[in-house]
Amino acid sequence: MGKITGFLEYPRTEDPYRSADMRVRDYEELHTPQGRDARLKQAARCMNCGVPFCQSEYGCPLSNLIPEWNELLYRGREKEALERLLETAPFPEFTGRVCPALCEKACNLADEGVTNRDNELYLIETGFAKGWIKPRIPSYRSGRRVAVVGSGPSGLACADLLNRLGHKVTVIEKADRPGGLLMYGIPNMKLPKQVVQRRVKLMEAEGITFLLSTEADVRALYEYDAAVLCGGARKPRSLNVGNIGAEGVCFAVDYLTAATKAVLSGTESPASAGGKHVVVVGGGDTGNDCVGTAIRQGCASVVQLEMMPAPPLHRTAGNPWPEWPRTLRTDYGQLEAMDKQGQDPRVYETTVQQIEVNAENAIRSLTAVHLSKDPEGRLVPVPGSESRMPCELLLIAAGFVGCEDSTLTRFSLTADRRGRLLPADGTHHLGGKLFSAGDMRTGQSLVVRALADGRAAAKEIDVWLKK
């Protein structure tokens, strides 16, 4: 598959970033797409592997047929390649932008893996541009009605497949716009909201109903034959410090939601970082998104605190290929902060020890402290390592601890000790006609894993409805 000597002839070339100086002035897409010739050459690098690890447990959670559609793309048969991609990938326009591309790190080319993410994005966007993507309206209807509660990645994927299987699907979303994390948890520069809206419009044309600004509960689901909870793991992890309720202390998703709403409405965010000294707690993707957003809002400075030590530059012996490399990555927001401030915003092995407020109970500074591991492996403060830093906006991006308490109350459910609605038998079935999927079931994870779990739930629900 691909060109036998393609990986020897063509170096790996990703879609490049727009210059940091230009992209921080707007919320438009981060990357500049390469042309058709470049994509065909990149697809040519995909080898006829005896064991395609890109499709293995280390690679794509959706089990995309990567060598097959790369082969078709290399030969210039884009429409056929897209059809093969859509056999397993419900929304390549999402994963082609926000997926960390586990498949590329599991590629037999290792660190020079095939640019599958850019390739799939090229295929889906070519499909939309050429009119190949049309509503796929089911020819058969089962007469069964299913409610999908939540319109994030798992909810949309579950609704999409249930609809294709012939069931009548209603997606119930408490926010004012559909998309969940895709709409309000990921900044516009990573995932443009018109891309989400385009997909939702297509799903509506295929027969799916979206009910917005609506809180679902058990009573509201009586009219459905089955219901699946896809509300995500939105309960944020907080900090164990005083003054956590001060003005200017904000959880990351709330901050990103307000920022996206401001972009969509053309107004200023009520939680804007403009002119402020910003501290972000958390070194993951969400923390990086906060850094990039704060830069665009015109912050005076931004620092990103991470409790853990800096990852190694290269794989360790305990992290071999084809596992995901647990190595240092510098993402777009950090690159932009470096360009603006002249230094890396990340400070490792450090956390917030104390929040200082003014007379109006607004944060004005904080005390940070370095951490080290004690003999039992626990992170503890290092005496005498305290330092004070200015801070007028503290963004907590320390992860999530499970589904929201309000969801558990409305549906009379009990989460496990990790905050998940994960049935003891490992299925998606919570009992009766109620199911769960995505981060709500598995805990916080990747968009691509939520998509895969939503599709798995849809298949399970389909079998249950036919009993």
Secondary structure, DSSP 4 states (H G I P E B T S, - for coil): ---TTHHHHS---PPPBPPHHHHTTS-S-SB----HHHHHHHHHT----SS-GGGSTTS-TT---HHHHHHHHHTT-HHHHHHHHTTT-S-HHHHHHH---HHHHHSTTGGG---HHHHHHHHHHHHHHTT-------S---S-EEEEE--SHHHHHHHHHHHHTT-EEEEE-SSSSTTTIIIIIS-TTTS-HHHHHHHHHHHHHTT-EEE-S----TGGGTTSSEEEE------B---SSTTTTSBTEEEHHHHHHHHHHHHHHTS--TT--TT-EEEEE--SHHHHHHHHHHHHTT-SEEEEEESSPPPPSS--TTS-TTSPP------HHHHHHHHHHSS--EEESEEEEEEEE-TTSBEEEEEEEEEEE-TTS-EEEPTT--EEEE-SEEEE---B-SS-HHHHHHTT----TTS----TTSSSEEETTEEE-THHHH-S--HHHHHHHHHHHHHHHHHHHT-
